[in-house]
Every structure is written in structure tokens, then in C-alpha cells.
Amino acid sequence: MEYKKQLENNKVCISYVKIMPQEEIGLHYDEYPQVVIALSGGILTRLEANGSQTQVEFPTNTPVFRPAETPDKMHKTLNATSAPIELTIIQLK
């Protein structure tokens, strides 16, 4: 996974993420609410700690709001598609 922090201060953290086909992001939770804008959109598979899966769509050039989570919402994220997915993630602290 390519990850570049572009700006961070006490209000926001803006990052660029590129997730390659079949690449998985390890166990984590999203501590802050965030707005995600796909530069190259797609569907990510969210692999919940309890074994369930959810499909999360990030349409190209369309902002998507994602609420903050608590540690009991640990999950992995998988790009199960055949194309890279590129995102700008704006975390609202």
C-alpha cells in the first residue's frame, strides 16, 4: 500500500492512499470521522473481526463521509478488485 501524509495539524489529517489489487490493510479502526474522496474509485471489502464482510463503495470524485469508530470495530480492508483504488482521506480531529 502506498500511503503519503499530505497535511496534518490539530484539526485535520489529509492523506493519499493507493491500495493495489488484492492488497489488504491490516487490523485497524478509524479513530476520527473522515471524508474520503476517490481519485480512482472502487469497492473495498471490509473484513470485520467477527468474520463478517461488508462492501464499501468509493465512487470516483464523490466525497463519502465515514463516521469515527471505537476499538471494538476493528477490521481489515481488502481491495478484492482487479484495479488499484486511490483515495484522499481527510480525517477530522
N, C-alpha and C positions, 0 to 999 in steps of 0.2 A: 504494500500500500504506500502510495506517495502522500505525504502529509506535510503541509507548509503553513505555519502560523504566520498570518499576514499583518495582524494588528492585535494588540492586547493592551487594555487599560483596566481601571477598576469598574467600568460599566459594561464592556463587551470584549469578546474574543472572536476574531474573524480568522477562519482557516480555510485552506484549499485542501480537498481530499480527492484522490483518484484511486478507485477500487477496481482492480483488474478482474477479468472474468474468472470465476471460480475461486476468487480470493475471499478469505474470511477474516473479519476483525475479531480479535479475542474478546473474552468476557469483560463487560463493562456496563455502566448505566449512565444515562445522560443527566448529569447533575443540574444543569441550567436549562431553562426554556431556550428554544432556538428557532431561528428561521433558516431554512435550508433552501438554497437556490441551485438547481441542477444546471450545469453548463452543458453536460451531456447526460440526459436523464435516463431513467430506467427503473426497474423494480428490484429492491433489495429484500432478501429474506431475513426476517428477524427470528433467531433461534432462541427461544425462551429457556431459562434454566430448568423449567418443569418439563421440557421436551416438546412443547407445542411450537408451532411456526406461524408467523404472520407475514403477509406480503405488504411491503410499504412502497408505494409508488412516488417517485420524484420526477414529475414531468419537466422537460427542458424549459428553462426560462420562466418557470412558475414558482413563486415563493410558497413554501409549505411550512406551517407552524407545527412544532413538536413541543409538547409540554415537558417540564422538568420531571425527573423520576427520582425515586428513593432507592436505596441499596437493595431492597427486596425485588427490584425489577431488573436484576442482572440479566444480560442477554449477549449473544454473539450476533454479528451481522455478516451475511454472505451475499456476494454478488454471484448468483446462480445463472446469470445470463451469459451470452457469448460476446458481449461488448463491454469496454470499460465504462464506468459511471464516474463522472466528475462533478463534485459538489463544492459550493461555497457554503460554509456553515457559520452562522452568526449567533454566537451564544450570548444571551442577555443575562448579565450577572446581577 
